[in-house]
Every structure is written in structure tokens, then in C-alpha cells.
Amino acid sequence: MPKLHLVSHAICPYVQRAVIALLEKNAPFERTNIDFNDLPDWFKAISPLGKVPLLQVDQEVIFESAVICEYLDETIAPRLHPEDPLKRAQHRAWIEFGSAILATIWEFNTASDAQTLEAKRKELQSRFETIEKTLKEGPYFAGENFSLVDAAFAPIFRYFDVYDSIADFGVFANTPKVRAWRQALALRPSVKNAVAADYPQKLIGFIKGRDSELSRHIAASI
Ligand SMILES: N[C@@H](CCC(=O)N[C@@H](CS)C(=O)NCC(=O)O)C(=O)O
């Protein structure tokens, strides 16, 4: 088994995908959280894009969360991707869909005015309405078995635990299956343990550090 070192950040959702996959596989790994305001030279030297997650596998480097998760899935049991190639392709597609949601979440976090925040809120609601149509019995995306799609969506839902403490944005009002999926993922040990206990405070601090509509909501809520 090669030595795995995951270069990380305390609140990065893409990092959490890889951490959740590693924890599901019970694989030993070292995690180092870096500070984007003070990037270590060793990270600059090995990171092609200057982004996390980055996985060191012995002396080799892999970047991009989806690629890291695929590598982990191909090398460490149990498989989190379906065996069937068509189903696997569909799972990859929904992971991409999750990345599109993360892009909208970024725009929601940084929206400069109330109108933009509302537009992004509606966009998020509509994305979850789309995924509602694909969900079956649960508790996870593909039923009983936890998959890499679950690893990709758990960090998305974690944002909403913090948003819920700010205001009722009603993003999941029309999506009961998504709500149940979100609850099931929040209870999963790998999901719980992918971030430290101070994650909510760190995310709130990150949002408050920007002159955004959401930071004004936080100021109004305390
Ligand atoms: N597509 C990349 C996105 C990774 C990403 O955007 N990571 C952010 C932190 S959440 C980052 O490293 N940002 C640093 C920067 O852009 O300078 C992946 O899936 O790994």
C-alpha cells in the first residue's frame, strides 16, 4: 500500500470528497490543511494548479477531486462506483452535476446584492428539483450502497447546515427525497468526520470576510 498524503483545506468541499472516500475505505492517510493566504513553498512546488485537494501517492502527485476519487476507488476496496459501465458513467455525470452546484454555491456565498442572492437561491432550488427526479428509495443516491455520488453531495449539503443557521432559504421546500438523502448523509460517520468540529465557525468566518449579501444576512441574524 503506498503512502497517501492528502493536501487539504479546512472548509474545501472538493477536499471532503476525497476524505470521505478514504474514510469509507478505511485507508490510512495523512492530511495537511494549508492556508491559501500563506501557501507553503513545498505545495507551490508540487501543485500544477495551486488548488486542493492534491494527493501525494508516495512520490507521485494527483490533482482534481474526481480523479483522486477514481484513483482511490480503483486501488482500495470496497468499490464505491457501480460495476456496470453505464451506471458508472451516470454516476460520473451526477458528480459533475454536483460540481455545477458547488459553482452556484460559490456565487450564492459571494452575491453582492439581494437580487443576485435570490437568483442564486432559485438556481439552487431548481438544481435540487432536477436531482429529486432521479432519486429512488434511498437512503443514498443509488439505494442501499454508499457511492462516490454521495461523497460528492455530502459536502454540498453541509453548506446548508450553516445556511439554515442564518435564515430559512427554503431551497429544499419542494424536494422531500433530497431532504431525506441529506439527512441520511449527515448521519454517515465518514461524512461527519470529513471536517473538524469548528467547520461551521470557519465557514461563517469565510462568508463574513466578504462584502456580500449573505454576510449582511449573518450580521442581521446575530
Ligand atoms: N476542480 C477542482 C476544484 C478544486 C478547487 O477549486 N479547490 C479550491 C478550494 S475549495 C482551491 O484550491 N482554490 C485555490 C485557488 O483557486 O487559488 C477539483 O475538483 O479538485
The ligand as a Gaussian input file, in Angstrom:
#p B3LYP/6-31G(d) Opt

LIG

0 1
 N      -11.920000      21.148000      -9.941000
 C      -11.146000      21.126000      -8.721000
 C      -11.590000      22.291000      -7.860000
 C      -10.723000      22.428000      -6.613000
 C      -10.833000      23.823000      -6.007000
 O      -11.403000      24.757000      -6.593000
 N      -10.265000      23.958000      -4.805000
 C      -10.236000      25.265000      -4.199000
 C      -10.538000      25.176000      -2.715000
 S      -12.166000      24.576000      -2.398000
 C       -8.843000      25.836000      -4.314000
 O       -7.883000      25.125000      -4.172000
 N       -8.750000      27.139000      -4.537000
 C       -7.493000      27.810000      -4.565000
 C       -7.391000      28.763000      -5.682000
 O       -8.241000      28.711000      -6.594000
 O       -6.458000      29.536000      -5.666000
 C      -11.342000      19.791000      -8.008000
 O      -12.396000      19.162000      -8.218000
 O      -10.432000      19.361000      -7.283000

